[in-house]
Amino acid sequence: MDINHIFSMYDPRPPESYDFFDTSRGKDDFRQVYLVAWKDKKLAVKIASNDFTTSERVIAWQNTIRAYRSLGFYSPQIVPNRNRSLSERVLFDNKKCIVYAEEYSKFKTAEQHGVKRFDHGKKYPYHESAIRFLATIGFANLKTADFPSGICLFDTFSPSDPCDEILETALEFKHLILSRYPVYEYRFSQIWERFLENKEKLSKVYPQLPRSVFQADLNPANILLNDSLEFVGVLDYNLCGKDTVINCIFREAFTDFYEDVPWDKEKNVFYDREVNEKALSSFLLNLDLMARYYPFSEIEQDAAILLYRYLRPFWWQPLLALQQAQTIEQVDQILSWIEKEQVREIDFKTIMT
């Protein structure tokens, strides 16, 4: 099937124009987006071939979008094709693909607005509203999807995933240490033992934690703002799924809605104590702000330190730093940072109450 046949699934008339974007991520994750304009309407037609875009998931995304809209957050809806189906299986570019289409958004993304942070790169203008959005979704305890989110723990997002992304990153980190820096084999074995011990403790309480269904990819390209630069909603549900509230909150609190502390090879959280403390302070301030809108349960407060010690030491940043390390001294600093984060004490109960 060619692209014109796909367009005709939504309107028999030839479109007046269209723009094309390739958002593929490797040979096993084919994704294309066409912004198609007819005289009286405009759609975002999406074509995907991967193991996490299915007809069942498209239905769940639409159900989640409707739930978000009912809570007061805008999202472009997925629109039926002329066969009244939300998606269609087609052969496109010699690939078995899923085709679906969304309304063209009434609002621009923060990225499209060119939104800049406030003084000294501290906060985006929509920062607190985005925090409140996460809290509202968490408190709603949505059940619009029965599959895990893209940032799930102790589960896999898609059939091709070997494990959750934190364990996958930790295993890659371990491989790099053992293959490139065998001098640290014994030291890392102690780090790994602490990682597995904490993982076991967290896995026992994790199934009891409150859950909801999250969009799971808050960043300036997916956050929608009105002309006054106020937060109005989100788009892009590719990573959407059910997840624990605290996991989603911690992920966004760590990244500060993509307001990370300065990241470069010379001055970052692993090599600069001041930057490291700034990163931790940013995380705790975000968590404190979240507690104003979301009532953390006692079990979430108890699990917080276990989650922190699982997520933080082996997130993507330490692995990237190790991959880019130029000296044995830098490797030593990275390992020291991990060791410190694995045993860090934080009074989460006070912050989350």
Protein Blocks (a to p, Z undefined) as FASTA:
>chain_A
ZZklmmmmmombdcfbdcdddfbecjklccdddddddfkbccdddddddfkbcfklmmmm
mmmmmmmmmnopacddddddfkopabdcddeehiacddddddddfbdcfklnopacdehh
lacfklmmmmmmmmmmmmnopakbcbdcfkbghiafbfklgbdfklmmmmmmmmmmmmmm
mmlmmmmmmmmmmmmmmmmmmmmmmmmpccdddekiacfklcccdfkopafbdehjklgc
cddfklmmmmmmmnonopaccddfklcfklomklmmmmmmmmmmmmmmmmmmmccdfklm
mmmmmmmmmmmmmmmklmmmmmmpcbfklmmmmmmmmmmmmmoccdfklmmZZ
